[in-house]
Amino acid sequence: MSKIFKCSKFNPAVNCTYTVLGDTEFVVLEADRHVIEEHGYQDSPGLREQIRESLEESNIE
């Protein structure tokens, strides 16, 4: 099943509409890139784990 990352859920304070859908590893990598480039986060294993924990199941294949 696909996963979905919603930046607005990950960090509601930034009011960002970025969303990515796909398999878990793809979504984590794309979300990681987004929050680093667009919101100034520092890359780390902890950041990727936070992203992974924020993912939701998607019924879209």
PDB file of N, H, CA, C and O in Angstrom:
ATOM      1  N   MET A   1       0.835  -1.181   0.000  1.00  0.00           N
ATOM      2  CA  MET A   1       0.000   0.000   0.000  1.00  0.00           C
ATOM      3  C   MET A   1       0.882   1.248   0.000  1.00  0.00           C
ATOM      4  O   MET A   1       1.952   1.263   0.609  1.00  0.00           O
ATOM      5  N   SER A   2       0.436   2.263  -0.669  1.00  0.00           N
ATOM      6  H   SER A   2      -0.433   2.251  -1.164  1.00  0.00           H
ATOM      7  CA  SER A   2       1.183   3.514  -0.767  1.00  0.00           C
ATOM      8  C   SER A   2       1.131   4.292   0.547  1.00  0.00           C
ATOM      9  O   SER A   2       0.237   4.108   1.373  1.00  0.00           O
ATOM     10  N   LYS A   3       2.109   5.154   0.703  1.00  0.00           N
ATOM     11  H   LYS A   3       2.834   5.303   0.031  1.00  0.00           H
ATOM     12  CA  LYS A   3       2.169   6.065   1.853  1.00  0.00           C
ATOM     13  C   LYS A   3       2.023   7.488   1.336  1.00  0.00           C
ATOM     14  O   LYS A   3       2.296   7.771   0.170  1.00  0.00           O
ATOM     15  N   ILE A   4       1.590   8.374   2.218  1.00  0.00           N
ATOM     16  H   ILE A   4       1.368   8.144   3.165  1.00  0.00           H
ATOM     17  CA  ILE A   4       1.447   9.777   1.858  1.00  0.00           C
ATOM     18  C   ILE A   4       2.081  10.639   2.950  1.00  0.00           C
ATOM     19  O   ILE A   4       1.904  10.395   4.144  1.00  0.00           O
ATOM     20  N   PHE A   5       2.825  11.652   2.506  1.00  0.00           N
ATOM     21  H   PHE A   5       2.969  11.850   1.536  1.00  0.00           H
ATOM     22  CA  PHE A   5       3.417  12.642   3.403  1.00  0.00           C
ATOM     23  C   PHE A   5       2.742  13.969   3.134  1.00  0.00           C
ATOM     24  O   PHE A   5       2.644  14.407   1.988  1.00  0.00           O
ATOM     25  N   LYS A   6       2.272  14.613   4.206  1.00  0.00           N
ATOM     26  H   LYS A   6       2.352  14.257   5.137  1.00  0.00           H
ATOM     27  CA  LYS A   6       1.676  15.938   4.108  1.00  0.00           C
ATOM     28  C   LYS A   6       2.491  16.871   4.981  1.00  0.00           C
ATOM     29  O   LYS A   6       2.540  16.713   6.201  1.00  0.00           O
ATOM     30  N   CYS A   7       3.131  17.847   4.349  1.00  0.00           N
ATOM     31  H   CYS A   7       3.091  17.975   3.358  1.00  0.00           H
ATOM     32  CA  CYS A   7       3.969  18.779   5.096  1.00  0.00           C
ATOM     33  C   CYS A   7       3.150  19.518   6.148  1.00  0.00           C
ATOM     34  O   CYS A   7       3.650  19.812   7.235  1.00  0.00           O
ATOM     35  N   SER A   8       1.907  19.815   5.830  1.00  0.00           N
ATOM     36  H   SER A   8       1.502  19.577   4.948  1.00  0.00           H
ATOM     37  CA  SER A   8       1.047  20.529   6.783  1.00  0.00           C
ATOM     38  C   SER A   8       0.816  19.716   8.054  1.00  0.00           C
ATOM     39  O   SER A   8       0.594  20.291   9.119  1.00  0.00           O
ATOM     40  N   LYS A   9       0.864  18.410   7.961  1.00  0.00           N
ATOM     41  H   LYS A   9       1.045  17.942   7.096  1.00  0.00           H
ATOM     42  CA  LYS A   9       0.729  17.564   9.148  1.00  0.00           C
ATOM     43  C   LYS A   9       2.073  17.447   9.873  1.00  0.00           C
ATOM     44  O   LYS A   9       2.125  17.444  11.103  1.00  0.00           O
ATOM     45  N   PHE A  10       3.154  17.352   9.103  1.00  0.00           N
ATOM     46  H   PHE A  10       3.112  17.355   8.104  1.00  0.00           H
ATOM     47  CA  PHE A  10       4.486  17.202   9.680  1.00  0.00           C
ATOM     48  C   PHE A  10       4.870  18.434  10.501  1.00  0.00           C
ATOM     49  O   PHE A  10       5.406  18.314  11.603  1.00  0.00           O
ATOM     50  N   ASN A  11       4.588  19.623   9.950  1.00  0.00           N
ATOM     51  H   ASN A  11       4.153  19.721   9.055  1.00  0.00           H
ATOM     52  CA  ASN A  11       4.896  20.869  10.654  1.00  0.00           C
ATOM     53  C   ASN A  11       3.797  21.890  10.362  1.00  0.00           C
ATOM     54  O   ASN A  11       3.932  22.690   9.436  1.00  0.00           O
ATOM     55  N   PRO A  12       2.719  21.876  11.133  1.00  0.00           N
ATOM     56  CA  PRO A  12       1.594  22.781  10.888  1.00  0.00           C
ATOM     57  C   PRO A  12       1.973  24.266  10.931  1.00  0.00           C
ATOM     58  O   PRO A  12       1.273  25.097  10.353  1.00  0.00           O
ATOM     59  N   ALA A  13       3.049  24.597  11.596  1.00  0.00           N
ATOM     60  H   ALA A  13       3.617  23.922  12.066  1.00  0.00           H
ATOM     61  CA  ALA A  13       3.439  26.007  11.737  1.00  0.00           C
ATOM     62  C   ALA A  13       3.840  26.641  10.412  1.00  0.00           C
ATOM     63  O   ALA A  13       3.767  27.863  10.278  1.00  0.00           O
ATOM     64  N   VAL A  14       4.264  25.842   9.419  1.00  0.00           N
ATOM     65  H   VAL A  14       4.323  24.850   9.527  1.00  0.00           H
ATOM     66  CA  VAL A  14       4.741  26.425   8.163  1.00  0.00           C
ATOM     67  C   VAL A  14       3.637  26.628   7.129  1.00  0.00           C
ATOM     68  O   VAL A  14       3.866  27.286   6.114  1.00  0.00           O
ATOM     69  N   ASN A  15       2.442  26.076   7.363  1.00  0.00           N
ATOM     70  H   ASN A  15       2.256  25.541   8.188  1.00  0.00           H
ATOM     71  CA  ASN A  15       1.307  26.265   6.460  1.00  0.00           C
ATOM     72  C   ASN A  15       1.683  25.933   5.012  1.00  0.00           C
ATOM     73  O   ASN A  15       1.456  26.733   4.104  1.00  0.00           O
ATOM     74  N   CYS A  16       2.258  24.747   4.808  1.00  0.00           N
ATOM     75  H   CYS A  16       2.443  24.097   5.545  1.00  0.00           H
ATOM     76  CA  CYS A  16       2.738  24.306   3.494  1.00  0.00           C
ATOM     77  C   CYS A  16       1.814  23.223   2.957  1.00  0.00           C
ATOM     78  O   CYS A  16       1.380  22.344   3.701  1.00  0.00           O
ATOM     79  N   THR A  17       1.515  23.288   1.666  1.00  0.00           N
ATOM     80  H   THR A  17       1.868  24.003   1.062  1.00  0.00           H
ATOM     81  CA  THR A  17       0.612  22.320   1.053  1.00  0.00           C
ATOM     82  C   THR A  17       1.331  21.168   0.347  1.00  0.00           C
ATOM     83  O   THR A  17       0.677  20.354  -0.303  1.00  0.00           O
ATOM     84  N   TYR A  18       2.659  21.079   0.458  1.00  0.00           N
ATOM     85  H   TYR A  18       3.191  21.741   0.986  1.00  0.00           H
ATOM     86  CA  TYR A  18       3.410  20.009  -0.203  1.00  0.00           C
ATOM     87  C   TYR A  18       2.914  18.647   0.271  1.00  0.00           C
ATOM     88  O   TYR A  18       2.765  18.404   1.469  1.00  0.00           O
ATOM     89  N   THR A  19       2.661  17.762  -0.695  1.00  0.00           N
ATOM     90  H   THR A  19       2.782  17.959  -1.668  1.00  0.00           H
ATOM     91  CA  THR A  19       2.209  16.400  -0.435  1.00  0.00           C
ATOM     92  C   THR A  19       2.907  15.478  -1.423  1.00  0.00           C
ATOM     93  O   THR A  19       3.072  15.824  -2.592  1.00  0.00           O
ATOM     94  N   VAL A  20       3.316  14.300  -0.952  1.00  0.00           N
ATOM     95  H   VAL A  20       3.182  14.018  -0.002  1.00  0.00           H
ATOM     96  CA  VAL A  20       3.935  13.319  -1.847  1.00  0.00           C
ATOM     97  C   VAL A  20       3.367  11.940  -1.520  1.00  0.00           C
ATOM     98  O   VAL A  20       3.133  11.605  -0.359  1.00  0.00           O
ATOM     99  N   LEU A  21       3.151  11.152  -2.572  1.00  0.00           N
ATOM    100  H   LEU A  21       3.340  11.425  -3.515  1.00  0.00           H
ATOM    101  CA  LEU A  21       2.540   9.841  -2.471  1.00  0.00           C
ATOM    102  C   LEU A  21       3.419   8.817  -3.176  1.00  0.00           C
ATOM    103  O   LEU A  21       3.949   9.095  -4.252  1.00  0.00           O
ATOM    104  N   GLY A  22       3.578   7.642  -2.586  1.00  0.00           N
ATOM    105  H   GLY A  22       3.148   7.416  -1.712  1.00  0.00           H
ATOM    106  CA  GLY A  22       4.352   6.584  -3.227  1.00  0.00           C
ATOM    107  C   GLY A  22       4.742   5.527  -2.226  1.00  0.00           C
ATOM    108  O   GLY A  22       4.173   5.446  -1.138  1.00  0.00           O
ATOM    109  N   ASP A  23       5.738   4.696  -2.605  1.00  0.00           N
ATOM    110  H   ASP A  23       6.200   4.762  -3.489  1.00  0.00           H
ATOM    111  CA  ASP A  23       6.201   3.696  -1.655  1.00  0.00           C
ATOM    112  C   ASP A  23       6.990   4.395  -0.550  1.00  0.00           C
ATOM    113  O   ASP A  23       7.457   5.521  -0.723  1.00  0.00           O
ATOM    114  N   THR A  24       7.127   3.730   0.562  1.00  0.00           N
ATOM    115  H   THR A  24       6.747   2.816   0.703  1.00  0.00           H
ATOM    116  CA  THR A  24       7.687   4.344   1.770  1.00  0.00           C
ATOM    117  C   THR A  24       9.032   5.010   1.534  1.00  0.00           C
ATOM    118  O   THR A  24       9.209   6.171   1.905  1.00  0.00           O
ATOM    119  N   GLU A  25       9.981   4.315   0.932  1.00  0.00           N
ATOM    120  H   GLU A  25       9.837   3.372   0.630  1.00  0.00           H
ATOM    121  CA  GLU A  25      11.325   4.878   0.772  1.00  0.00           C
ATOM    122  C   GLU A  25      11.324   6.102  -0.133  1.00  0.00           C
ATOM    123  O   GLU A  25      12.012   7.085   0.147  1.00  0.00           O
ATOM    124  N   PHE A  26      10.560   6.047  -1.211  1.00  0.00           N
ATOM    125  H   PHE A  26      10.002   5.249  -1.438  1.00  0.00           H
ATOM    126  CA  PHE A  26      10.446   7.202  -2.107  1.00  0.00           C
ATOM    127  C   PHE A  26       9.875   8.407  -1.362  1.00  0.00           C
ATOM    128  O   PHE A  26      10.402   9.515  -1.467  1.00  0.00           O
ATOM    129  N   VAL A  27       8.810   8.188  -0.620  1.00  0.00           N
ATOM    130  H   VAL A  27       8.382   7.288  -0.535  1.00  0.00           H
ATOM    131  CA  VAL A  27       8.160   9.284   0.101  1.00  0.00           C
ATOM    132  C   VAL A  27       9.097   9.873   1.148  1.00  0.00           C
ATOM    133  O   VAL A  27       9.188  11.094   1.278  1.00  0.00           O
ATOM    134  N   VAL A  28       9.790   9.026   1.891  1.00  0.00           N
ATOM    135  H   VAL A  28       9.716   8.034   1.786  1.00  0.00           H
ATOM    136  CA  VAL A  28      10.716   9.533   2.916  1.00  0.00           C
ATOM    137  C   VAL A  28      11.821  10.372   2.273  1.00  0.00           C
ATOM    138  O   VAL A  28      12.140  11.451   2.772  1.00  0.00           O
ATOM    139  N   LEU A  29      12.406   9.896   1.182  1.00  0.00           N
ATOM    140  H   LEU A  29      12.147   9.019   0.777  1.00  0.00           H
ATOM    141  CA  LEU A  29      13.478  10.643   0.519  1.00  0.00           C
ATOM    142  C   LEU A  29      12.990  11.974  -0.037  1.00  0.00           C
ATOM    143  O   LEU A  29      13.666  12.992   0.113  1.00  0.00           O
ATOM    144  N   GLU A  30      11.829  11.978  -0.675  1.00  0.00           N
ATOM    145  H   GLU A  30      11.280  11.151  -0.797  1.00  0.00           H
ATOM    146  CA  GLU A  30      11.291  13.222  -1.237  1.00  0.00           C
ATOM    147  C   GLU A  30      10.877  14.207  -0.141  1.00  0.00           C
ATOM    148  O   GLU A  30      11.116  15.408  -0.261  1.00  0.00           O
ATOM    149  N   ALA A  31      10.264  13.704   0.911  1.00  0.00           N
ATOM    150  H   ALA A  31      10.070  12.728   1.009  1.00  0.00           H
ATOM    151  CA  ALA A  31       9.865  14.570   2.022  1.00  0.00           C
ATOM    152  C   ALA A  31      11.101  15.151   2.711  1.00  0.00           C
ATOM    153  O   ALA A  31      11.119  16.326   3.078  1.00  0.00           O
ATOM    154  N   ASP A  32      12.127  14.324   2.884  1.00  0.00           N
ATOM    155  H   ASP A  32      12.112  13.369   2.586  1.00  0.00           H
ATOM    156  CA  ASP A  32      13.384  14.768   3.489  1.00  0.00           C
ATOM    157  C   ASP A  32      13.986  15.908   2.666  1.00  0.00           C
ATOM    158  O   ASP A  32      14.379  16.937   3.215  1.00  0.00           O
ATOM    159  N   ARG A  33      14.054  15.718   1.360  1.00  0.00           N
ATOM    160  H   ARG A  33      13.735  14.881   0.914  1.00  0.00           H
ATOM    161  CA  ARG A  33      14.585  16.753   0.467  1.00  0.00           C
ATOM    162  C   ARG A  33      13.759  18.032   0.591  1.00  0.00           C
ATOM    163  O   ARG A  33      14.314  19.128   0.670  1.00  0.00           O
ATOM    164  N   HIS A  34      12.446  17.891   0.608  1.00  0.00           N
ATOM    165  H   HIS A  34      11.996  17.001   0.545  1.00  0.00           H
ATOM    166  CA  HIS A  34      11.564  19.058   0.682  1.00  0.00           C
ATOM    167  C   HIS A  34      11.780  19.864   1.963  1.00  0.00           C
ATOM    168  O   HIS A  34      11.989  21.076   1.907  1.00  0.00           O
ATOM    169  N   VAL A  35      11.731  19.191   3.119  1.00  0.00           N
ATOM    170  H   VAL A  35      11.561  18.206   3.164  1.00  0.00           H
ATOM    171  CA  VAL A  35      11.826  19.951   4.370  1.00  0.00           C
ATOM    172  C   VAL A  35      13.208  20.570   4.563  1.00  0.00           C
ATOM    173  O   VAL A  35      13.340  21.597   5.230  1.00  0.00           O
ATOM    174  N   ILE A  36      14.238  19.953   3.985  1.00  0.00           N
ATOM    175  H   ILE A  36      14.131  19.118   3.444  1.00  0.00           H
ATOM    176  CA  ILE A  36      15.588  20.532   4.058  1.00  0.00           C
ATOM    177  C   ILE A  36      15.682  21.759   3.155  1.00  0.00           C
ATOM    178  O   ILE A  36      16.113  22.825   3.597  1.00  0.00           O
ATOM    179  N   GLU A  37      15.279  21.612   1.894  1.00  0.00           N
ATOM    180  H   GLU A  37      14.929  20.747   1.535  1.00  0.00           H
ATOM    181  CA  GLU A  37      15.424  22.704   0.923  1.00  0.00           C
ATOM    182  C   GLU A  37      14.440  23.850   1.149  1.00  0.00           C
ATOM    183  O   GLU A  37      14.798  25.015   0.978  1.00  0.00           O
ATOM    184  N   GLU A  38      13.219  23.534   1.528  1.00  0.00           N
ATOM    185  H   GLU A  38      12.928  22.587   1.667  1.00  0.00           H
ATOM    186  CA  GLU A  38      12.182  24.570   1.624  1.00  0.00           C
ATOM    187  C   GLU A  38      11.995  25.139   3.021  1.00  0.00           C
ATOM    188  O   GLU A  38      11.541  26.274   3.171  1.00  0.00           O
ATOM    189  N   HIS A  39      12.342  24.363   4.049  1.00  0.00           N
ATOM    190  H   HIS A  39      12.710  23.441   3.927  1.00  0.00           H
ATOM    191  CA  HIS A  39      12.058  24.812   5.409  1.00  0.00           C
ATOM    192  C   HIS A  39      13.282  24.862   6.313  1.00  0.00           C
ATOM    193  O   HIS A  39      13.165  25.161   7.502  1.00  0.00           O
ATOM    194  N   GLY A  40      14.463  24.570   5.754  1.00  0.00           N
ATOM    195  H   GLY A  40      14.558  24.327   4.788  1.00  0.00           H
ATOM    196  CA  GLY A  40      15.703  24.755   6.496  1.00  0.00           C
ATOM    197  C   GLY A  40      16.037  23.701   7.536  1.00  0.00           C
ATOM    198  O   GLY A  40      16.883  23.938   8.398  1.00  0.00           O
ATOM    199  N   TYR A  41      15.397  22.549   7.478  1.00  0.00           N
ATOM    200  H   TYR A  41      14.709  22.356   6.778  1.00  0.00           H
ATOM    201  CA  TYR A  41      15.748  21.476   8.406  1.00  0.00           C
ATOM    202  C   TYR A  41      17.148  20.962   8.089  1.00  0.00           C
ATOM    203  O   TYR A  41      17.630  21.089   6.963  1.00  0.00           O
ATOM    204  N   GLN A  42      17.792  20.380   9.095  1.00  0.00           N
ATOM    205  H   GLN A  42      17.401  20.276  10.010  1.00  0.00           H
ATOM    206  CA  GLN A  42      19.097  19.752   8.914  1.00  0.00           C
ATOM    207  C   GLN A  42      18.895  18.256   8.705  1.00  0.00           C
ATOM    208  O   GLN A  42      18.162  17.613   9.456  1.00  0.00           O
ATOM    209  N   ASP A  43      19.549  17.701   7.680  1.00  0.00           N
ATOM    210  H   ASP A  43      20.144  18.223   7.069  1.00  0.00           H
ATOM    211  CA  ASP A  43      19.414  16.280   7.393  1.00  0.00           C
ATOM    212  C   ASP A  43      20.016  15.453   8.514  1.00  0.00           C
ATOM    213  O   ASP A  43      21.108  15.745   9.001  1.00  0.00           O
ATOM    214  N   SER A  44      19.294  14.419   8.919  1.00  0.00           N
ATOM    215  H   SER A  44      18.407  14.181   8.524  1.00  0.00           H
ATOM    216  CA  SER A  44      19.789  13.507   9.946  1.00  0.00           C
ATOM    217  C   SER A  44      18.921  12.258   9.944  1.00  0.00           C
ATOM    218  O   SER A  44      17.797  12.279   9.441  1.00  0.00           O
ATOM    219  N   PRO A  45      19.438  11.173  10.503  1.00  0.00           N
ATOM    220  CA  PRO A  45      18.604   9.977  10.638  1.00  0.00           C
ATOM    221  C   PRO A  45      17.352  10.257  11.477  1.00  0.00           C
ATOM    222  O   PRO A  45      16.292   9.685  11.225  1.00  0.00           O
ATOM    223  N   GLY A  46      17.477  11.126  12.460  1.00  0.00           N
ATOM    224  H   GLY A  46      18.339  11.591  12.665  1.00  0.00           H
ATOM    225  CA  GLY A  46      16.330  11.479  13.302  1.00  0.00           C
ATOM    226  C   GLY A  46      15.235  12.185  12.516  1.00  0.00           C
ATOM    227  O   GLY A  46      14.050  11.944  12.746  1.00  0.00           O
ATOM    228  N   LEU A  47      15.628  13.058  11.589  1.00  0.00           N
ATOM    229  H   LEU A  47      16.590  13.254  11.402  1.00  0.00           H
ATOM    230  CA  LEU A  47      14.648  13.750  10.752  1.00  0.00           C
ATOM    231  C   LEU A  47      13.905  12.745   9.888  1.00  0.00           C
ATOM    232  O   LEU A  47      12.679  12.796   9.785  1.00  0.00           O
ATOM    233  N   ARG A  48      14.638  11.834   9.268  1.00  0.00           N
ATOM    234  H   ARG A  48      15.633  11.792   9.351  1.00  0.00           H
ATOM    235  CA  ARG A  48      13.996  10.825   8.422  1.00  0.00           C
ATOM    236  C   ARG A  48      13.063   9.933   9.236  1.00  0.00           C
ATOM    237  O   ARG A  48      12.023   9.509   8.732  1.00  0.00           O
ATOM    238  N   GLU A  49      13.420   9.645  10.482  1.00  0.00           N
ATOM    239  H   GLU A  49      14.265   9.990  10.891  1.00  0.00           H
ATOM    240  CA  GLU A  49      12.550   8.850  11.348  1.00  0.00           C
ATOM    241  C   GLU A  49      11.278   9.633  11.693  1.00  0.00           C
ATOM    242  O   GLU A  49      10.190   9.059  11.716  1.00  0.00           O
ATOM    243  N   GLN A  50      11.404  10.924  11.957  1.00  0.00           N
ATOM    244  H   GLN A  50      12.289  11.391  11.938  1.00  0.00           H
ATOM    245  CA  GLN A  50      10.217  11.755  12.214  1.00  0.00           C
ATOM    246  C   GLN A  50       9.298  11.765  10.995  1.00  0.00           C
ATOM    247  O   GLN A  50       8.079  11.661  11.127  1.00  0.00           O
ATOM    248  N   ILE A  51       9.885  11.891   9.823  1.00  0.00           N
ATOM    249  H   ILE A  51      10.876  11.976   9.717  1.00  0.00           H
ATOM    250  CA  ILE A  51       9.105  11.861   8.584  1.00  0.00           C
ATOM    251  C   ILE A  51       8.402  10.523   8.455  1.00  0.00           C
ATOM    252  O   ILE A  51       7.204  10.468   8.174  1.00  0.00           O
ATOM    253  N   ARG A  52       9.144   9.447   8.659  1.00  0.00           N
ATOM    254  H   ARG A  52      10.116   9.492   8.887  1.00  0.00           H
ATOM    255  CA  ARG A  52       8.578   8.100   8.545  1.00  0.00           C
ATOM    256  C   ARG A  52       7.384   7.936   9.496  1.00  0.00           C
ATOM    257  O   ARG A  52       6.367   7.348   9.127  1.00  0.00           O
ATOM    258  N   GLU A  53       7.515   8.455  10.708  1.00  0.00           N
ATOM    259  H   GLU A  53       8.341   8.932  11.008  1.00  0.00           H
ATOM    260  CA  GLU A  53       6.441   8.337  11.705  1.00  0.00           C
ATOM    261  C   GLU A  53       5.220   9.185  11.323  1.00  0.00           C
ATOM    262  O   GLU A  53       4.112   8.889  11.768  1.00  0.00           O
ATOM    263  N   SER A  54       5.397  10.215  10.521  1.00  0.00           N
ATOM    264  H   SER A  54       6.298  10.455  10.158  1.00  0.00           H
ATOM    265  CA  SER A  54       4.271  11.077  10.148  1.00  0.00           C
ATOM    266  C   SER A  54       3.504  10.562   8.923  1.00  0.00           C
ATOM    267  O   SER A  54       2.450  11.100   8.584  1.00  0.00           O
ATOM    268  N   LEU A  55       4.026   9.526   8.259  1.00  0.00           N
ATOM    269  H   LEU A  55       4.882   9.089   8.535  1.00  0.00           H
ATOM    270  CA  LEU A  55       3.381   9.029   7.050  1.00  0.00           C
ATOM    271  C   LEU A  55       2.030   8.405   7.355  1.00  0.00           C
ATOM    272  O   LEU A  55       1.822   7.814   8.414  1.00  0.00           O
ATOM    273  N   GLU A  56       1.119   8.551   6.402  1.00  0.00           N
ATOM    274  H   GLU A  56       1.289   9.032   5.542  1.00  0.00           H
ATOM    275  CA  GLU A  56      -0.201   7.957   6.506  1.00  0.00           C
ATOM    276  C   GLU A  56      -0.349   6.909   5.410  1.00  0.00           C
ATOM    277  O   GLU A  56       0.297   6.991   4.365  1.00  0.00           O
ATOM    278  N   GLU A  57      -1.202   5.930   5.659  1.00  0.00           N
ATOM    279  H   GLU A  57      -1.726   5.863   6.508  1.00  0.00           H
ATOM    280  CA  GLU A  57      -1.549   4.946   4.634  1.00  0.00           C
ATOM    281  C   GLU A  57      -2.410   5.643   3.589  1.00  0.00           C
ATOM    282  O   GLU A  57      -3.192   6.535   3.917  1.00  0.00           O
ATOM    283  N   SER A  58      -2.267   5.240   2.348  1.00  0.00           N
ATOM    284  H   SER A  58      -1.631   4.515   2.082  1.00  0.00           H
ATOM    285  CA  SER A  58      -3.092   5.771   1.274  1.00  0.00           C
ATOM    286  C   SER A  58      -3.773   4.613   0.568  1.00  0.00           C
ATOM    287  O   SER A  58      -3.160   3.568   0.355  1.00  0.00           O
ATOM    288  N   ASN A  59      -5.032   4.790   0.205  1.00  0.00           N
ATOM    289  H   ASN A  59      -5.531   5.640   0.378  1.00  0.00           H
ATOM    290  CA  ASN A  59      -5.729   3.744  -0.534  1.00  0.00           C
ATOM    291  C   ASN A  59      -5.577   3.942  -2.033  1.00  0.00           C
ATOM    292  O   ASN A  59      -6.177   3.210  -2.821  1.00  0.00           O
ATOM    293  N   ILE A  60      -4.782   4.922  -2.433  1.00  0.00           N
ATOM    294  H   ILE A  60      -4.295   5.517  -1.794  1.00  0.00           H
ATOM    295  CA  ILE A  60      -4.473   5.166  -3.835  1.00  0.00           C
ATOM    296  C   ILE A  60      -3.265   4.336  -4.214  1.00  0.00           C
ATOM    297  O   ILE A  60      -2.239   4.407  -3.536  1.00  0.00           O
ATOM    298  N   GLU A  61      -3.351   3.570  -5.250  1.00  0.00           N
ATOM    299  H   GLU A  61      -4.184   3.512  -5.801  1.00  0.00           H
ATOM    300  CA  GLU A  61      -2.228   2.727  -5.672  1.00  0.00           C
ATOM    301  C   GLU A  61      -1.364   3.437  -6.680  1.00  0.00           C
ATOM    302  O   GLU A  61      -0.372   2.877  -7.146  1.00  0.00           O
TER     303      GLU A  61
END
